[in-house]
Amino acid sequence: MTMNNSEYIYRKLKEMFPQAKCELNYNSPFELLIAVVLSAQTTDKAVNKVTTELFKRYPDAHALANAEESEIQSIIKSIGLYKNKARNIKVLSQKLIETYNGNVPNNQADLVSLPGVGRKTANVVLSELFNYPAFAVDTHVSRISKRLGISDLKDSVTECEKKLCTYFPKEKWREMHHLFIFFGRYKCHSKNPQCADCPFIKMCTYNK
């Protein structure tokens, strides 16, 4: 039986990265939500460095909601857009208390209503915390989907997500999200990707 491209991609990525998973450090739903918000346009490694201190001082929504914005800034200033992020996670924490009793919502509509939370962040939280079938699209996922010809260069993030969800079976979405991220993070870089031994070289558009 001939293997289709989606199954081939899944199997090869699984062989390369059998332990692919979320690399953000967290110990509660609240910590994951904050970490994902902070990870926008920043590496997970950089986020983990600042959240060690951030969560030690502000372990829950009540603590962060009452924190001084300048104090939050001083802790996370090594990551990109730290001023906007400091404001967002403080106001987000206040809304969690006011609207959701300090708990992280378990549906996309409520999540995206929170400051600093877009569709990608909501999908990561739903997938990681609630086992919801979602294919979160970040810069790595978008780049890989385009290079493998699954989506087009002109596609928006939403269009890319729809095509990925059509291309791969629903039960694989959560896992494929992590596999694509690991592939983009550790092999198929935006610049100077490691093409020499790539199993997808025949279908890749990078050098075409």
C-alpha positions in Angstrom: 0.0 0.0 0.0 1.4 3.4 -1.0 2.0 5.9 1.8 0.5 9.3 1.1 2.5 12.5 1.7 0.8 13.4 5.0 1.5 9.9 6.5 5.1 10.1 5.2 5.7 13.5 6.7 4.2 12.3 10.1 6.3 9.1 10.2 9.6 10.8 9.2 9.2 13.6 11.7 8.2 11.1 14.4 11.5 9.2 13.7 13.5 12.4 13.9 11.8 13.9 17.0 10.1 11.1 19.0 10.0 13.2 22.2 8.6 16.4 20.6 6.6 18.3 23.1 6.0 21.8 24.6 9.3 23.2 25.8 7.9 26.0 27.9 8.2 25.3 31.7 5.0 25.5 33.7 3.4 24.0 36.8 -0.2 25.2 36.4 -2.7 26.2 33.7 -2.1 29.8 34.6 1.7 29.5 34.2 1.3 27.9 30.8 -1.1 30.7 29.6 1.3 33.4 30.8 4.3 31.6 29.3 2.7 31.3 25.9 1.7 35.0 25.8 5.3 35.8 26.6 6.6 33.5 23.9 5.4 35.7 21.0 8.3 36.7 18.8 10.7 35.2 21.5 12.3 31.8 21.9 10.9 29.3 24.5 14.4 29.2 26.0 14.4 33.0 26.6 10.9 32.8 28.2 11.9 29.9 30.5 14.7 32.1 31.8 12.4 34.9 32.9 9.4 32.8 34.1 11.5 31.1 36.8 11.6 34.4 38.7 8.2 35.7 37.5 6.3 32.6 38.7 8.3 32.5 42.0 7.1 36.0 42.8 3.7 35.9 41.2 2.5 32.3 41.2 -1.2 32.9 40.3 -3.6 35.3 38.8 -4.3 37.2 42.0 -0.6 37.8 42.7 0.2 39.0 39.1 -3.0 41.1 38.9 -1.8 43.1 41.9 1.9 43.4 40.8 3.4 46.7 39.8 3.8 46.8 36.1 7.3 48.2 36.5 8.3 45.2 38.6 6.9 42.8 35.9 8.9 44.7 33.3 12.1 44.5 35.3 11.8 40.7 35.4 10.9 40.1 31.8 12.9 42.9 30.2 15.3 40.5 28.4 12.6 39.2 26.0 11.1 41.0 23.1 8.2 43.5 23.5 8.5 43.3 27.2 6.6 46.5 28.0 3.5 45.5 26.1 3.7 41.9 27.5 4.1 43.2 31.0 0.9 45.3 30.6 -1.0 42.4 28.9 -0.2 39.7 31.4 -1.2 42.1 34.3 -4.5 43.0 32.7 -5.1 39.4 31.6 -4.7 38.3 35.2 -7.2 40.9 36.4 -9.7 39.7 33.8 -9.2 36.1 34.8 -10.1 37.0 38.4 -13.0 39.3 37.4 -14.6 37.0 34.8 -13.3 33.4 35.4 -12.6 33.3 39.1 -8.9 33.1 38.4 -9.2 30.0 36.2 -8.0 29.6 32.7 -11.0 29.2 30.3 -11.3 25.9 28.3 -12.7 27.3 25.1 -11.3 29.5 22.3 -13.9 32.3 22.4 -13.1 33.0 26.1 -9.4 32.7 25.7 -9.1 35.1 22.8 -11.1 37.7 24.8 -8.1 37.9 27.1 -5.5 40.7 26.6 -2.5 39.4 24.6 -4.2 36.1 23.6 -4.6 35.4 19.9 -5.7 32.3 18.0 -2.3 30.7 18.1 -2.0 31.2 21.9 -5.5 29.9 22.5 -4.8 26.8 20.3 -1.6 26.0 22.3 -3.4 26.3 25.6 -6.4 24.2 24.5 -4.2 21.6 23.0 -1.7 21.4 25.9 -4.0 21.7 28.8 -7.3 20.3 27.6 -6.2 17.8 24.9 -8.3 19.7 22.4 -7.5 18.9 18.8 -5.9 22.0 17.5 -3.1 22.9 15.1 -1.5 26.1 16.5 0.4 28.0 13.8 3.5 29.9 14.8 6.4 31.0 12.7 8.0 27.5 12.5 4.8 25.8 11.6 4.0 28.4 9.0 7.4 28.2 7.4 7.4 24.4 7.3 3.9 24.2 5.8 4.9 26.5 3.0 8.2 24.8 2.3 6.5 21.4 2.1 3.8 22.8 -0.3 0.9 22.3 2.2 0.1 26.0 2.2 1.0 28.9 -0.1 3.4 31.8 0.5 0.5 34.3 0.4 -1.6 32.4 3.0 -2.5 34.1 6.2 -2.1 32.2 9.5 -5.7 31.3 9.5 -5.6 30.0 6.0 -2.4 28.0 6.8 -4.1 26.5 9.8 -7.2 25.4 7.7 -5.0 23.7 5.1 -2.9 21.9 7.8 -6.1 20.7 9.4 -7.4 19.4 6.1 -4.0 17.8 5.2 -3.5 15.9 8.4 -6.1 13.7 10.2 -7.7 15.4 13.3 -6.2 12.9 15.7 -2.7 14.0 14.6 -3.1 17.7 14.9 -1.8 18.1 18.5 1.2 16.0 17.8 2.0 17.4 14.4 2.1 20.9 15.9 5.0 19.9 18.1 6.7 17.9 15.4 6.6 20.9 13.0 8.0 23.2 15.7 10.9 20.8 16.5 11.7 20.4 12.8 11.7 24.2 12.3 13.6 24.9 15.5 16.3 22.3 15.2 16.7 21.5 11.4 14.6 23.5 8.9 15.8 26.9 10.0 14.5 30.1 8.4 18.1 30.7 7.3 20.6 28.0 6.3 18.3 25.0 6.8 20.0 21.6 7.1 19.0 20.3 3.7 21.7 17.7 3.1 20.0 14.8 4.9 16.4 16.1 4.9 13.8 13.4 4.1 11.6 16.0 2.4 14.1 17.4 0.0 12.1 16.2 -3.1 8.9 17.9 -2.0 10.5 21.0 -0.5 10.2 24.4 -2.3 13.1 26.1 -0.5 15.6 25.8 -3.3 13.1 26.0 -6.2 
